[in-house]
């Protein structure tokens, strides 16, 4: 089982998408480096997807606060709330990985990704044994 209790808050994003990587960089900047950013297609991201999230996990970004995993539209308010009220002094050292071909930088790709943010929404309660 993935132990995330000491790692939250976490944002899981699509590190193979140009727009999603830019979103992750913006979150990192606004949060002052206090939120752990994990790419969907990293080893740790795969563990989180397999153990905590559902089969449609890669269709959206996720915000995990330790009790709930919020996906897509449902993640916006909890993420913004955490950014605004974060008093934590912990700084998370991480590299935001980019892996994108030129197709993901087109206006069509940006529109599709932006639209998916508003059409996809999930909440998953996290339980620990």
Buried (B, 14 or more C-beta within 10 A) or exposed (E): EEEBEEBBBBBBBBBBBBBBBBBBBEBBEBBEBBBBBBBBBBEBBBBBBEEBBEEEBBBBBBBBBBEBBBBBBBBBEBBEEBBEEBEEEEEBEBEBBBEBEEEBEEEEBBEEBEEBBEEBBBEBEBEEE
